[in-house]
Amino acid sequence: MVPLLLVLLIVLVLFGAGFALEVLWYVAIAVLVLWLLGFLVRGSGSRWYRW
């Protein structure tokens, strides 16, 4: 019973990590698109952020 619970726990953790990593990819793509849009709209001379 305990090994079965451990295997299920490992599967749950791996599934959660895979889901989180996929969400992080979408967030990274969204940030890249926003950065590119801001760069194109304002031009290279004036930036819309203060990084």
C-alpha positions, 0 to 999 in steps of 0.5 A: 500500500505504501509503495503504491502511494509513493508512486502516485505521489511521484506521478502527481508531482511530475504531472504538476511540474510538467503543467507548471513548466508549460504554463511558464513557457506561455508566460515567457512567450507572452512577455516576449510578445509584449516586449516586441510590441512595445519596442516596435510601437515606441521605436528604438529611441524611447522605451516604454519600460525602465529596465 
